[in-house]
């Protein structure tokens, strides 16, 4: 080989080595861990719509910010669960790529990030909007460890393992603001439950400062059940949370009406109807006697949340609202 040929060969090898170095550096830069949605951190305050879908593009929830508050469109604009929503948004804004996974669509189902349009697809598809602009679209798949999910951008094939601290609700009900009332039994002075057939029961506190409730009137020849039998009714409004809600007119039948009166003049009313798939409850608040401005405001706040809605409550709670007198009496020999 001539000296000229040798020099040409060496020059070619140097060029190839330089190109290899550039490619290698580029690949390392592309694989370097970073934010999954780098734009989101600066656009969090602009997000006003979130669409959540499961397999077959089945809509789970359309969360919308209306007049400064987040609501669930599928439940006629009932307030959304802000805690769950904020955790999701902050989690996505801070989500970092831990590892590059497969970019082969044929293997996406192993990670739960297959096409969400496919019926039975396991992942959850999220679309974040600011006005009419899409800020991010992500498919979240299975979670191999706490605080981690497999994911990919909806319009890309590349899968990733990411950090994400979020509670991904797969049912519309998961995104509803759950809290309704929190009136502890210690605050309630008396309770009445009236049934459409005229049957009624009344409960009162055992004495000043007492926690438990007793029947106000016991039919002649009967005995009340053991102490604490009625206490479940007194505790029904404590930490009361919904399971579902609907903006609807109540059934035409007369309801069972439970009335709770507190020692400071707040009156809570729960009207309960039995329908085909369970009980529906309408809640309301009023005051009686001379009350403070704080109590007036409390009643107004309760009505602002509950007016016009029919609630599905946990069964163990709604069952207390329709208790009958016979259930609180000792059986007849």
Number of C-alpha atoms within 10 A of each C-alpha: 5 7 8 9 10 11 11 12 12 12 12 12 12 12 12 12 12 12 12 12 12 12 12 12 12 12 11 11 11 11 13 13 14 15 18 23 18 16 12 20 14 9 13 18 9 14 18 18 21 22 16 24 22 25 19 14 17 16 17 21 26 20 25 21 18 12 7 8 12 21 25 22 16 15 18 13 19 20 21 26 19 16 11 17 20 13 16 17 19 16 17 24 20 20 22 20 23 19 14 18 16 16 14 10 15 9 14 22 15 14 22 21 29 27 24 22 14 13 12 14 19 22 25 27 28 19 17 22 20 16 11 8 10 13 18 19 19 22 26 29 26 18 17 11 8 10 14 20 26 27 31 27 19 19 10 11 16 16 26 24 25 26 24 24 18 19 14 15 15 16 14 19 20 18 24 26 21 19 12 18 18 13 18 16 23 16 18 24 23 21 24 19 24 21 17 11 8 7 11 16 19 18 21 20 21 14 11 7 10 12 18 20 25 23 23 14 11 15 10 6 6 12 14 19 16 11 11 14 16 21 17 17 24 27 21 21 21 16 14 17 18 20 15 18 20 16 14 11 10 17 12 7 9 13 20 23 20 24 19 24 21 19 11 16 18 20 20 23 19 22 21 26 21 14 9 5 6 11 18 23 23 20 21 19 22 17 19 12 8 10 12 12 9 9 17 17 11 16 18 15 12 17 16 12 15 18 13 16 19 23 23 20 20 14 11 10 19 21 15 18 24 22 19 15 17 13 12 20 17 12 11 8 3
